[in-house]
Amino acid sequence: MLKLDGVATFVAIAEAGSISEAARRLRLAKSVVSERLAELERSLGSALLHRTTRGLALTEDGTAFLERAARIVREVEEATAELAERRGTLSGP
């Protein structure tokens, strides 16, 4: 079973263009972000990113997975915000 934090981390990496920048945006250690990505790739049985010393690029599987993954993350964020609104509490960064 996939963990949502791994999916959200993958989306953040793809949007940021680097693991380091995604770690800064997520306010996590780079090692945590890397491990979440590795765990997600193990769970899926597929590499999502090509990593080089010059950067990273989405694999074909990564490109296919990204659109749905981003939509899932947005849906969860919206559902969380809606629930918080119903309870009269604030949510978000």
JOFEN-V740897 format. One record per helix or strand of 3 or more residues. SS is the DSSP state (alpha for helix, beta for strand). FROM is the first residue (numbers start at 0). TO is the last residue. If there is no record, write none. Layout:
ss;from;to
SS;FROM;TO
SS;FROM;TO
This chain:
ss;from;to
alpha;3;15
alpha;18;25
alpha;29;43
beta;48;51
beta;54;57
alpha;59;86
